[in-house]
């Protein structure tokens, strides 16, 4: 995993736990055959692709609302 991608993505999703969860879910999707949402001239690992997708705004995270949290209880 490239450190510069990780730092840029961490500036967008500042909670490290959430960042790890978003990246790991996307990596699972990529390994299952989903196509990358970003193009690259070089060969990137699934982790780097997921981080690039976050950096370029192709995938994001929205925290649950109070109402959604109340429904889970």
Steps between C-alpha positions, in 0.01 A plus 500: 500500500642835401555737789411810298163349400433405861576851623281664234209265572541556876452872438161419344382230744667612820390212727758222449254225595248616241772540237616142557143372474426693179824385338458136607142484368607648168799263476263205548282634219799546270630150572153361429522645149356851526666745265713786636339844490834666423741451213872461540785450257685296759397178671357578844411267785131479595580700815659780298207501258256535793704788646515673159122462468459677836748773404329564167154508660375186325404336831423664830369442849201665661458456875157374606246760610358509851179352361684206342688436822173504698351236266791265574435505873 
